[in-house]
């Protein structure tokens, strides 16, 4: 089903990207979920689908998440970009916000913080299924 908002997941780790696609799709069933593995692919997808929300890894092959954030904000200024990283905030947070990111979430906090962060970035009515929350057999995504 095609939703009224699109969430773009930019993550080079195939396993994590797959888990995020399933998790986000299950928690936000009215949204279309698309993904990209590299910064270049993400910028091309953003131009094509004009995402409402972007989940952006910092470390990507060739073009990093900061540069990719700038690229996406240049072509989709209203996109809300949530940076996902395992690197301490002091390393990249200021650069991410200067590039146009809306939020910065450590990957070890994704399970608790990401659903609320995505919901805050979506238009009213698309925030998810309320009490519908997906859990994983092996715990939160890593």
C-alpha positions as CSV (number, residue, x, y, z in Angstrom):
1,X,0.0,0.0,0.0
2,X,1.3,3.4,-0.8
3,X,1.1,5.9,2.1
4,X,0.8,9.6,2.3
5,X,4.3,10.1,3.5
6,X,7.6,8.4,2.6
7,X,10.4,7.4,5.0
8,X,13.8,6.9,3.4
9,X,16.3,4.7,5.2
10,X,19.9,5.3,4.4
11,X,22.1,2.6,5.9
12,X,25.0,0.7,4.3
13,X,24.7,-2.4,6.6
14,X,22.3,-4.7,4.8
15,X,21.1,-6.5,7.9
16,X,20.3,-3.3,9.8
17,X,18.7,-1.7,6.8
18,X,16.4,-4.7,6.4
19,X,15.5,-4.7,10.1
20,X,14.8,-1.0,10.0
21,X,12.6,-1.4,6.9
22,X,10.5,-4.1,8.6
23,X,10.3,-2.3,11.9
24,X,9.5,1.2,10.4
25,X,7.0,-0.4,8.0
26,X,5.3,-2.2,10.8
27,X,5.1,0.8,13.1
28,X,4.1,3.3,10.4
29,X,1.8,1.3,8.1
30,X,0.4,4.4,6.4
31,X,3.9,5.4,5.2
32,X,5.9,4.1,2.2
33,X,9.3,2.9,3.2
34,X,12.2,3.1,0.7
35,X,15.9,2.6,1.3
36,X,19.3,3.4,0.0
37,X,22.8,1.9,0.7
38,X,25.0,4.9,-0.3
39,X,24.8,8.6,-0.2
40,X,24.6,8.9,-3.9
41,X,21.7,6.4,-4.1
42,X,20.0,8.3,-1.2
43,X,20.2,11.6,-3.0
44,X,18.8,10.1,-6.2
45,X,16.0,8.4,-4.3
46,X,15.2,11.6,-2.4
47,X,14.9,13.5,-5.7
48,X,12.5,10.8,-7.0
49,X,10.3,10.2,-3.9
50,X,10.6,13.5,-1.9
51,X,10.7,11.8,1.5
52,X,9.0,13.2,4.6
53,X,11.5,11.6,6.9
54,X,15.0,10.3,6.3
55,X,16.8,8.0,8.7
56,X,20.5,8.7,8.0
57,X,23.6,6.7,9.0
58,X,26.7,8.8,9.5
59,X,29.2,6.4,8.0
60,X,28.4,5.5,4.4
61,X,30.6,4.4,1.5
62,X,32.1,7.3,-0.4
63,X,29.8,10.2,0.6
64,X,29.2,10.4,4.4
65,X,25.8,11.0,6.1
66,X,26.6,14.7,6.7
67,X,27.3,15.4,3.0
68,X,24.2,13.3,2.1
69,X,22.1,15.3,4.5
70,X,23.2,18.5,2.8
71,X,22.3,17.0,-0.6
72,X,18.9,15.8,0.5
73,X,18.0,19.1,2.2
74,X,19.0,21.0,-1.0
75,X,16.5,19.1,-3.1
76,X,13.9,18.4,-0.4
77,X,14.1,21.3,2.1
78,X,11.1,20.1,4.1
79,X,12.5,16.6,4.7
80,X,13.1,15.8,8.4
81,X,16.4,14.0,8.7
82,X,17.2,11.8,11.8
83,X,20.8,11.0,12.1
84,X,21.5,7.4,13.4
85,X,25.0,6.7,14.6
86,X,27.1,4.7,17.0
87,X,29.6,7.6,17.3
88,X,29.6,9.9,20.3
89,X,27.5,13.1,19.7
90,X,30.5,15.3,20.3
91,X,32.0,13.9,17.1
92,X,29.3,14.7,14.6
93,X,26.2,16.3,16.2
94,X,27.1,20.0,15.4
95,X,28.0,19.1,11.8
96,X,24.8,17.1,11.4
97,X,22.6,20.0,12.6
98,X,24.6,22.5,10.5
99,X,23.9,20.3,7.5
100,X,20.1,20.3,8.2
101,X,19.5,17.3,10.4
102,X,16.5,17.5,12.7
103,X,17.5,14.9,15.3
104,X,20.5,12.9,16.3
105,X,20.0,9.4,17.8
106,X,22.7,7.0,19.0
107,X,22.2,3.5,17.5
108,X,22.2,1.9,21.0
109,X,19.0,4.0,21.7
110,X,17.2,3.3,18.5
111,X,14.8,0.8,20.0
112,X,13.5,3.3,22.6
113,X,13.9,6.6,20.8
114,X,13.4,6.1,17.1
115,X,9.6,5.3,17.0
116,X,8.8,8.6,18.9
117,X,11.3,10.6,16.8
118,X,9.8,9.4,13.5
119,X,6.2,10.0,14.8
120,X,7.2,13.6,15.7
121,X,8.4,14.1,12.2
122,X,5.3,12.8,10.4
123,X,2.2,14.8,9.5
124,X,-0.8,14.3,11.9
125,X,-2.6,11.0,11.3
126,X,0.4,9.1,10.1
127,X,2.2,8.8,13.4
128,X,1.6,5.0,13.6
129,X,-0.8,2.6,15.1
130,X,-0.9,3.9,18.6
131,X,-0.5,0.8,20.8
132,X,0.8,-1.3,17.8
133,X,4.4,-1.7,18.5
134,X,6.7,-4.3,16.9
135,X,9.1,-6.3,19.0
136,X,12.0,-8.4,17.8
137,X,12.8,-11.9,18.9
138,X,16.4,-11.0,19.5
139,X,15.7,-7.6,21.1
140,X,16.1,-4.2,19.6
141,X,17.8,-3.6,16.3
142,X,21.6,-3.1,16.4
